[in-house]
Amino acid sequence: VDDIPSREAVDRMVEDLNKQMAKREKFSRQKTINEDDDITYINERNRRFNEKIGRFYDKYTREIKENFERGTA
């Protein structure tokens, strides 16, 4: 029984692995931070917490925030 792969099969595997590595380097899941948004956080963990809270309570606190920014609160 010959368990040693052929030279061509090894070359194809190396070429495929190199393509996969190049594809992974191009792909990035990191989201870009919008510089125009108001900064309401002190670190990344706090930013995520504020986003979660905002999804539920922004509809109730929008008017209060607007009044506060205008100075009429």
Secondary structure, DSSP 4 states (H G I P E B T S, - for coil): ---SPPHHHHHHHHHHHHHHHHHHHH---PPPPPTTS----SSHHHHHHHHHHHHHHHHHHHHHHHHHHHT--
